[in-house]
C-alpha cells in the first residue's frame, strides 16, 4: 500500500513538472506578442495626424470637384432652358404666322376672290356694313381690339386704310383693315365697335355704306 502511494505521488510530480515546462514557452510567446502589438500601436499613434491630414485633403478635393461639377451642371441647365425658351418663342411666332396665312387663304377661298397684292387707291364699293365686338384672334395676327379703328374685309391687304361713309346719316370714319370677313352675302365690310359708334350704326346693326380706299 505504501509503495502504491509513493508511485502515485511520483507520477503526479512528474506530470506537474512537464506541464510547467510546457506553459513557460506560451507565457514567453504571449509577452512577445504583447510587445509587438504595443510597438505597432505606438507607430499608428504617431502616424495618425499624417493620416488625418491626408484624409482632410482628400475631402477638400472631393468638395472642390463636387462644386465644380455642380456649377457646370447649373450652367448647362440654364443654357438649355434659354435654348428651349428661344425655340418655343420661335415655334409660337412661326405657328401664329402660319395660322394667319391659312386664315387668309381660307377667307379668299370662301369669298371666291384672290387677295389683292397692291392697294387699289381710289377704288370705291357700295354695300352693307356690320360690326363686331367679340374678343377673338384676327387674321393678321394678335387679338381683336374693339376700341381700335379697324375693320375686316375679304380681299384688301392688311394695313389698307379705307373711309367708310354711312349713307343714312352721312357720317364717315377711317379704319385700317386687319381681319377677314364678313362672310354673309351682301355685306362688304365688318367694322369694330368703336368705328361703328363713330358713324352711328350700332342701333341698326347693319347699314348701307360707301367704302373708299385711301391708301396705307
Secondary structure, DSSP 8 states (H G I E B T S, - for coil): -HHHHHHHHHHHHHHHHHHHHHHHHHHHHHHHHHHHHHHHHHHHHHHHHHHHHHHHHHHHHHHHHHHHHHHHHHHHHHHHHHHHHHHHHHHHHHHHHHHHHHHHHHHHHHHTS---SS--TT-EEEEEEEEE----B-TTSSB--TTSSEEE-SSS-TT-EEEEEETTT--EEEEEEEE----STTEEEEEEHHHHHHTT-TTTSSEEEEEEEEE-
